Amino acid sequence: MGGCIGSHRDQEPPSGESSDITVSIGRNQPLKAEKPKWKSEHPLTEGQLRSKRDEFWDTAPAFEGRKEIWDALKAAAYALETGDHALAQAIVDGASISLPHGTLMDCYDELGNRYQLPVYVLSAPINLIEASSENEAGGDADASVSPGVEVPLKLRLSHMSKDLKVMVRTTDTVHKVKRLLQEKEGVEPERQRWFFSGKMLNDKLRIEDAHIPKGFVVQVIVSSASS
């Protein structure tokens, strides 16, 4: 299943599609907001899904194409999965990426290089195996006995002049800490976009998996409240 890319002329068409791939080059459609729905042949845990995605993004630039485009696609994929369609579209437009079918699964840069993203980097499968700590991203059950090590996390909110330090656990998800930030500062999770080292942090990403060195700052872009 693939995340490989090849030249836009000498490549097998995806199953079920016609072979006139070159016809679609140059056409562009807006990025569709809906996430692709799919089922994994072998059910994955969240950890396995993260590992699979990391492996793809680590190796993708070794294929054909330009690294800056791969970086833009990675950022757009994260934005789309976290529900920020406007940001994903802005990233795609800023990198001059064309979407013949309105999806990141098949796209081109301005030089005509083709990029194909596997579905698993765009959304989780419908049969994802929920880990025992899945309540971190949604419910509050057993939140007080969350495992992991307690560490300080320094946040820099875009609308504040000073950094904010909060105590979190290494196994907390970004979404859980977003809810903690809501309790402290009144900023709803959906208005928060977290960035570290130039990358947007996914809501389901655990703090320990973000590899944030002690004392480093996470940038939190706060969007205005919708009226």
C-alpha positions as CSV (number, residue, x, y, z in Angstrom):
1,M,0.0,0.0,0.0
2,G,1.7,2.8,-0.9
3,G,3.1,6.1,-0.4
4,C,5.6,5.8,-3.2
5,I,5.6,8.3,-6.0
6,G,7.0,8.1,-9.5
7,S,7.1,10.2,-12.6
8,H,3.8,11.5,-13.7
9,R,4.0,9.7,-17.0
10,D,5.4,6.2,-16.5
11,Q,3.3,5.2,-13.5
12,E,0.6,2.6,-13.1
13,P,-2.8,4.2,-12.5
14,P,-4.5,3.5,-9.2
15,S,-6.9,0.6,-9.4
16,G,-10.3,1.5,-10.8
17,E,-9.0,4.6,-12.6
18,S,-8.3,5.1,-16.3
19,S,-4.7,5.4,-17.5
20,D,-5.0,8.9,-18.9
21,I,-3.2,10.4,-15.9
22,T,-1.6,13.2,-17.9
23,V,-5.0,14.6,-18.7
24,S,-5.5,15.6,-15.1
25,I,-2.1,17.5,-14.8
26,G,-2.7,21.2,-14.7
27,R,-6.2,21.0,-13.4
28,N,-6.7,22.0,-9.9
29,Q,-9.6,21.7,-7.4
30,P,-10.1,23.0,-3.9
31,L,-9.0,20.6,-1.1
32,K,-12.0,18.6,0.1
33,A,-12.7,19.1,3.8
34,E,-13.9,15.6,4.5
35,K,-11.4,13.0,5.7
36,P,-11.1,9.8,3.7
37,K,-12.8,6.8,5.4
38,W,-11.0,3.5,5.2
39,K,-10.6,0.2,7.1
40,S,-7.3,-1.3,7.8
41,E,-6.8,-4.9,6.7
42,H,-5.0,-5.6,10.0
43,P,-6.5,-3.4,12.8
44,L,-3.9,-0.9,14.1
45,T,-3.4,0.7,17.6
46,E,-2.8,4.4,17.8
47,G,0.8,3.7,18.5
48,Q,1.2,1.5,15.4
49,L,-0.6,4.1,13.3
50,R,1.8,6.8,14.5
51,S,4.8,4.6,13.8
52,K,3.5,3.8,10.3
53,R,3.1,7.5,9.6
54,D,6.5,8.4,11.0
55,E,8.1,5.8,8.8
56,F,6.4,7.2,5.7
57,W,7.3,10.9,6.4
58,D,10.9,9.9,7.2
59,T,11.3,8.1,3.9
60,A,9.1,10.0,1.6
61,P,11.7,12.7,0.6
62,A,14.0,9.9,-0.6
63,F,11.5,9.3,-3.4
64,E,11.2,11.6,-6.4
65,G,10.0,15.1,-5.7
66,R,11.2,18.1,-3.7
67,K,11.7,18.0,0.1
68,E,10.0,21.4,0.6
69,I,6.8,20.0,-1.1
70,W,6.9,16.9,1.1
71,D,7.2,19.2,4.2
72,A,4.2,21.2,3.0
73,L,2.2,18.1,2.3
74,K,3.0,16.8,5.8
75,A,1.9,20.1,7.4
76,A,-1.3,20.1,5.3
77,A,-2.1,16.5,6.2
78,Y,-1.8,17.4,9.9
79,A,-3.9,20.5,9.5
80,L,-6.6,18.6,7.6
81,E,-6.8,15.8,10.2
82,T,-7.1,18.2,13.1
83,G,-10.0,19.9,11.4
84,D,-8.3,23.1,10.2
85,H,-9.3,22.9,6.5
86,A,-8.5,26.6,5.9
87,L,-4.9,26.2,7.1
88,A,-4.5,23.0,5.0
89,Q,-5.8,24.9,1.9
90,A,-3.5,27.8,2.6
91,I,-0.4,25.5,2.9
92,V,-1.3,23.8,-0.4
93,D,-1.8,27.1,-2.2
94,G,1.4,28.6,-0.7
95,A,3.4,25.7,-2.0
96,S,1.7,25.9,-5.5
97,I,0.5,22.3,-5.2
98,S,-2.2,21.2,-7.7
99,L,-5.0,18.8,-6.6
100,P,-6.6,17.3,-9.7
101,H,-9.1,15.4,-7.6
102,G,-9.3,17.7,-4.6
103,T,-7.3,15.3,-2.3
104,L,-3.8,15.1,-1.0
105,M,-3.7,11.4,-2.1
106,D,-2.8,12.5,-5.6
107,C,-1.2,15.9,-6.3
108,Y,1.5,17.7,-8.3
109,D,4.0,20.5,-7.8
110,E,4.4,23.3,-10.2
111,L,7.2,21.4,-12.1
112,G,4.8,18.5,-12.8
113,N,6.3,16.1,-10.2
114,R,3.6,13.7,-8.8
115,Y,3.1,13.1,-5.1
116,Q,0.9,10.4,-3.6
117,L,0.0,10.2,0.1
118,P,-1.2,6.9,1.5
119,V,-4.6,7.2,3.2
120,Y,-3.2,6.3,6.6
121,V,-1.4,9.7,6.9
122,L,-4.7,11.6,6.3
123,S,-7.0,9.9,8.7
124,A,-7.3,7.0,11.2
125,P,-9.0,3.8,10.1
126,I,-12.5,3.2,11.2
127,N,-11.4,0.0,12.9
128,L,-8.6,1.7,14.9
129,I,-7.9,-0.1,18.2
130,E,-8.4,2.3,21.0
131,A,-5.6,2.3,23.6
132,S,-6.4,2.1,27.3
133,S,-5.6,5.8,27.6
134,E,-8.0,6.9,24.8
135,N,-10.0,8.8,27.4
136,E,-7.2,11.4,27.2
137,A,-8.5,12.7,23.9
138,G,-12.2,12.8,24.9
139,G,-13.6,11.7,28.2
140,D,-12.4,12.4,31.8
141,A,-12.8,8.9,33.2
142,D,-9.7,7.8,35.2
143,A,-7.9,11.0,34.2
144,S,-6.5,11.2,37.7
145,V,-4.6,7.9,37.3
146,S,-3.1,8.7,34.0
147,P,0.4,7.0,33.8
148,G,3.6,8.7,32.8
149,V,6.0,11.2,34.3
150,E,5.0,14.7,35.3
151,V,7.0,17.4,33.5
152,P,6.7,21.2,33.0
153,L,5.6,22.4,29.6
154,K,6.2,25.9,28.4
155,L,3.6,27.4,26.1
156,R,3.7,30.7,24.3
157,L,0.2,31.9,23.3
158,S,0.0,34.2,20.4
159,H,-2.3,36.7,22.2
160,M,-0.2,36.9,25.4
161,S,3.1,38.7,26.1
162,K,4.5,36.1,28.5
163,D,5.0,32.4,28.4
164,L,2.8,30.1,30.4
165,K,4.1,27.0,32.2
166,V,1.8,24.1,32.9
167,M,2.5,20.7,34.5
168,V,1.6,17.8,32.3
169,R,2.2,14.1,32.1
170,T,4.4,12.6,29.4
171,T,1.5,10.3,28.3
172,D,-1.0,13.2,28.0
173,T,-2.2,13.9,24.5
174,V,-2.0,17.4,23.0
175,H,-5.8,17.5,23.1
176,K,-5.8,16.8,26.8
177,V,-3.4,19.6,27.5
178,K,-5.4,21.9,25.3
179,R,-8.4,21.2,27.6
180,L,-6.2,22.0,30.5
181,L,-5.2,25.3,28.8
182,Q,-8.9,26.0,28.3
183,E,-9.5,25.7,32.1
184,K,-6.6,28.1,32.8
185,E,-7.0,30.7,30.1
186,G,-10.5,30.1,28.7
187,V,-9.2,29.3,25.2
188,E,-11.3,26.5,23.6
189,P,-9.2,23.5,22.1
190,E,-10.6,24.1,18.6
191,R,-9.1,27.7,18.7
192,Q,-5.6,26.4,19.5
193,R,-3.0,25.3,17.0
194,W,0.2,24.0,18.5
195,F,3.5,24.2,16.7
196,F,7.0,23.0,17.7
197,S,10.1,23.0,15.6
198,G,8.1,24.2,12.6
199,K,5.6,21.3,12.8
200,M,2.0,21.4,13.9
201,L,1.3,18.9,16.7
202,N,-1.6,16.6,16.2
203,D,-4.3,16.4,18.9
204,K,-3.7,12.7,19.4
205,L,0.0,13.1,19.7
206,R,1.4,12.3,23.2
207,I,3.7,14.8,24.8
208,E,6.5,12.2,25.0
209,D,6.2,11.5,21.3
210,A,6.6,15.2,20.4
211,H,10.2,15.1,21.8
212,I,10.1,18.6,23.3
213,P,13.4,19.2,25.1
214,K,13.2,20.7,28.7
215,G,12.8,24.4,28.6
216,F,11.9,24.7,25.0
217,V,8.7,26.6,24.0
218,V,5.6,25.3,22.2
219,Q,4.0,28.0,20.1
220,V,0.2,28.1,20.5
221,I,-1.6,30.1,17.7
222,V,-4.9,31.2,19.1
223,S,-7.6,32.0,16.5
224,S,-10.3,34.5,17.2
225,A,-13.6,33.2,18.6
226,S,-16.3,32.7,16.0
227,S,-19.3,34.9,16.4
